[in-house]
Amino acid sequence: MSSGAAPLDVCVVGSGPNGLAAALVLARAGLRVEVFEGAESPGGGCRTQALTLPGFHHDVCSTIQSMLPLSPFFADVDLERFGVRLRTPDIAFAHPLDGGRVAVVAGSVQRTAQGLGVDGAAYTRLMEPLVRHSAQLVPNVLAPMRALPRSPWTMGRFALAGVPSATRLARRFSSDEAKALWAGVCSHAMLPLDAPVTAAFGIFLTITAHVGGWPVVEGGSARLVEGLVAALAEVDATVHTDRWIRSMDDLPEARATLFDTSPETLLAVAGNRLSPRYRRELARFRYGPGTCKVDWALSGPVPWTAPECRRAGTVHVGGSFHEVAGAEADVAAGRHAERPYCLVVQAGIVDPTRAPEGESTLWAYCHVPNGSNVDMTSRIEAQIERFAPGFKDLILARSTITAQQSASHNPNYVGGDINGGAGTLRQTIFRPTTRWNPYRTGTDGLYLCSASTPPGGGVHGMCGAGAAKAVLDDLGIARAT
Ligand SMILES: Cc1cc2nc3c(=O)[nH]c(=O)nc-3n(C[C@H](O)[C@H](O)[C@H](O)COP(=O)(O)OP(=O)(O)OC[C@H]3O[C@@H](n4cnc5c(N)ncnc54)[C@H](O)[C@@H]3O)c2cc1C
């Protein structure tokens, strides 16, 4: 297809945070860039919609922008100038237990350690050196693991603690509260808690909680995308919507085409241009479990028994370490947990603009086997009710999306996997394939830039920024950094 105008330098397929990040880096380097998004609005995992009742604004996917304050890509985007305001809860995340007990991560390592009682010293020993050196550590973690670390000592310390499993990590602690805290945060890995690197997910997310808090974007995550689209407009880059790309013939000629898509979509759209070896490697890429997500419109804030939960942006619901580990093991074995681990997000505690006065929005998801079409609403609501009696009485309306349905809304969520591929040890190092540069496909001019490349899932833009650097190197264009 010909655009009719001067030839394009770059096409980006998909406008998730990584597609937009790639487009911005390349457009700021002086290239002519156009983005092609299939959905009717840009943003991928950063969209805000009226899913329930008028006046309630729900994030369809991401809300907690834990990586944003630490991302080297976002450090170069003056978000405030583009109207993006972050709101940070006092408590980043809380983990309630029966009987009103709770563990929280809030503010500094010292403040959190004080709340952990007998486990405070062990917590400080683990976290303090990593948080102190986070400026060196974070860029290494948000980059391909094959790159040489800028700070080998800090990376070594992180690897020693993180490569083992969450189960091993929890053995450093003695109280139910501290053990459960690690179960909740390590379960973001979407792996059984005795799997290698599950500790690394939890430790890294906890570092982000101490360094940047776990903020939300005022008005919803779509505001972040509006900011990025405005930044793109400043450098004359265009974002087209309602343009599903099914073959390379759907795209204008360009010097480079970047896919903010799943490896499956790259194969479907451009498979005939890829080498047989790369096609085989991509076909071996493994996806993780899916999620079943529920959004609620509530007549008031959630009545958590533990008051700390009322000040936390994220509440990890699922009970003790043993219970959470059991639920995640069920999912890994292809079963639906009776009492699932639920990740509950309450943006309204810092952002009242999302609901009419006095009312609030809430969302929660639990993990389910990849491709599941099981509606987990009643099991999720029962888990929240367990730690917040009276919660169900507040429900004005709800909207549920199963794993299979989320895959049909966004093809990047293959089988409902929201992280763009399983976070196994192998796929932490070799993501998506064993190629030295994970963004190049081996075919000139074709690149992958989605969460299926390093550093993986989350709103950080670093997959897109990494791919953009490969494009600039290949085109012989000098980079500012
Ligand atoms: C329910 C849920 C909750 C989440 N919560 C958080 C959170 O709180 N914090 C966090 O950091 N992360 C969260 N995430 C993960 C985060 O949203 C993703 O990791 C992130 O959006 C990945 O960005 P991406 O650019 O790689 O892909 P995506 O954001 O998925 O964007 C890909 C885009 O490409 C488009 N596309 C795909 N194929 C084509 C095609 N053939 N033609 C045209 N367009 C195409 C899609 O429509 C989509 O818009 C959550 C995800 C989900 C689903």
The ligand as an SDF file (V2000), in Angstrom:
LIG
                    3D

 53 58  0  0  0  0  0  0  0  0999 V2000
   -6.0750   -6.4440   33.3320 C   0  0  0  0  0  0  0  0  0  0  0  0
   -4.6710   -5.9280   33.2300 C   0  0  0  0  0  0  0  0  0  0  0  0
   -4.1350   -5.2230   34.2770 C   0  0  0  0  0  0  0  0  0  0  0  0
   -2.8220   -4.7460   34.1980 C   0  0  0  0  0  0  0  0  0  0  0  0
   -2.3360   -4.0000   35.2260 N   0  0  0  0  0  0  0  0  0  0  0  0
   -1.1180   -3.4450   35.1180 C   0  0  0  0  0  0  0  0  0  0  0  0
   -0.6890   -2.5140   36.0850 C   0  0  0  0  0  0  0  0  0  0  0  0
   -1.4330   -2.1530   37.0050 O   0  0  0  0  0  0  0  0  0  0  0  0
    0.5690   -1.9910   35.9410 N   0  0  0  0  0  0  0  0  0  0  0  0
    1.3820   -2.3280   34.8920 C   0  0  0  0  0  0  0  0  0  0  0  0
    2.5170   -1.8120   34.8120 O   0  0  0  0  0  0  0  0  0  0  0  0
    0.9700   -3.1800   33.9320 N   0  0  0  0  0  0  0  0  0  0  0  0
   -0.2560   -3.7390   34.0180 C   0  0  0  0  0  0  0  0  0  0  0  0
   -0.7110   -4.5610   33.0240 N   0  0  0  0  0  0  0  0  0  0  0  0
    0.2120   -4.9550   31.9510 C   0  0  0  0  0  0  0  0  0  0  0  0
    0.4000   -3.8540   30.9090 C   0  0  0  0  0  0  0  0  0  0  0  0
   -0.8410   -3.3100   30.5380 O   0  0  0  0  0  0  0  0  0  0  0  0
    1.0850   -4.4560   29.6790 C   0  0  0  0  0  0  0  0  0  0  0  0
    2.2520   -5.1600   30.0740 O   0  0  0  0  0  0  0  0  0  0  0  0
    1.4840   -3.3610   28.7040 C   0  0  0  0  0  0  0  0  0  0  0  0
    0.3430   -2.6550   28.2640 O   0  0  0  0  0  0  0  0  0  0  0  0
    2.1910   -3.9620   27.5030 C   0  0  0  0  0  0  0  0  0  0  0  0
    2.4270   -2.9470   26.5790 O   0  0  0  0  0  0  0  0  0  0  0  0
    2.6460   -3.2550   25.0320 P   0  0  0  0  0  0  0  0  0  0  0  0
    2.8420   -1.9520   24.3760 O   0  0  0  0  0  0  0  0  0  0  0  0
    3.7170   -4.2850   24.8890 O   0  0  0  0  0  0  0  0  0  0  0  0
    1.3010   -3.9640   24.5260 O   0  0  0  0  0  0  0  0  0  0  0  0
   -0.2130   -3.5350   24.6510 P   0  0  0  0  0  0  0  0  0  0  0  0
   -0.3930   -2.5130   25.6970 O   0  0  0  0  0  0  0  0  0  0  0  0
   -0.9820   -4.7880   24.7580 O   0  0  0  0  0  0  0  0  0  0  0  0
   -0.5290   -2.8360   23.2630 O   0  0  0  0  0  0  0  0  0  0  0  0
   -0.5130   -3.5240   22.0410 C   0  0  0  0  0  0  0  0  0  0  0  0
   -1.3970   -2.7810   21.0650 C   0  0  0  0  0  0  0  0  0  0  0  0
   -1.2020   -3.3540   19.7680 O   0  0  0  0  0  0  0  0  0  0  0  0
   -2.4550   -3.4430   19.1230 C   0  0  0  0  0  0  0  0  0  0  0  0
   -2.3510   -4.4810   18.1090 N   0  0  0  0  0  0  0  0  0  0  0  0
   -2.0660   -5.7900   18.2940 C   0  0  0  0  0  0  0  0  0  0  0  0
   -2.0640   -6.4330   17.1200 N   0  0  0  0  0  0  0  0  0  0  0  0
   -2.3340   -5.5090   16.1610 C   0  0  0  0  0  0  0  0  0  0  0  0
   -2.4600   -5.5670   14.7440 C   0  0  0  0  0  0  0  0  0  0  0  0
   -2.3240   -6.7040   14.0540 N   0  0  0  0  0  0  0  0  0  0  0  0
   -2.7590   -4.4170   14.0790 N   0  0  0  0  0  0  0  0  0  0  0  0
   -2.9100   -3.2440   14.7470 C   0  0  0  0  0  0  0  0  0  0  0  0
   -2.8110   -3.1440   16.0840 N   0  0  0  0  0  0  0  0  0  0  0  0
   -2.5120   -4.2600   16.7900 C   0  0  0  0  0  0  0  0  0  0  0  0
   -3.4120   -3.7810   20.2530 C   0  0  0  0  0  0  0  0  0  0  0  0
   -4.7450   -3.4520   19.9040 O   0  0  0  0  0  0  0  0  0  0  0  0
   -2.8680   -2.9140   21.3890 C   0  0  0  0  0  0  0  0  0  0  0  0
   -3.4610   -1.6420   21.3920 O   0  0  0  0  0  0  0  0  0  0  0  0
   -2.0300   -5.0100   33.0550 C   0  0  0  0  0  0  0  0  0  0  0  0
   -2.5870   -5.6960   31.9790 C   0  0  0  0  0  0  0  0  0  0  0  0
   -3.9100   -6.1370   32.0530 C   0  0  0  0  0  0  0  0  0  0  0  0
   -4.5220   -6.8180   30.8680 C   0  0  0  0  0  0  0  0  0  0  0  0
  1  2  1  0
  2  3  1  0
  2 52  2  0
  3  4  2  0
  4  5  1  0
  4 50  1  0
  5  6  2  0
  6  7  1  0
  6 13  1  0
  7  8  2  0
  7  9  1  0
  9 10  1  0
 10 11  2  0
 10 12  1  0
 12 13  2  0
 13 14  1  0
 14 15  1  0
 14 50  1  0
 15 16  1  0
 16 17  1  0
 16 18  1  0
 18 19  1  0
 18 20  1  0
 20 21  1  0
 20 22  1  0
 22 23  1  0
 23 24  1  0
 24 25  2  0
 24 26  1  0
 24 27  1  0
 27 28  1  0
 28 29  2  0
 28 30  1  0
 28 31  1  0
 31 32  1  0
 32 33  1  0
 33 34  1  0
 33 48  1  0
 34 35  1  0
 35 36  1  0
 35 46  1  0
 36 37  1  0
 36 45  1  0
 37 38  2  0
 38 39  1  0
 39 40  1  0
 39 45  2  0
 40 41  1  0
 40 42  2  0
 42 43  1  0
 43 44  2  0
 44 45  1  0
 46 47  1  0
 46 48  1  0
 48 49  1  0
 50 51  2  0
 51 52  1  0
 52 53  1  0
M  END
$$$$
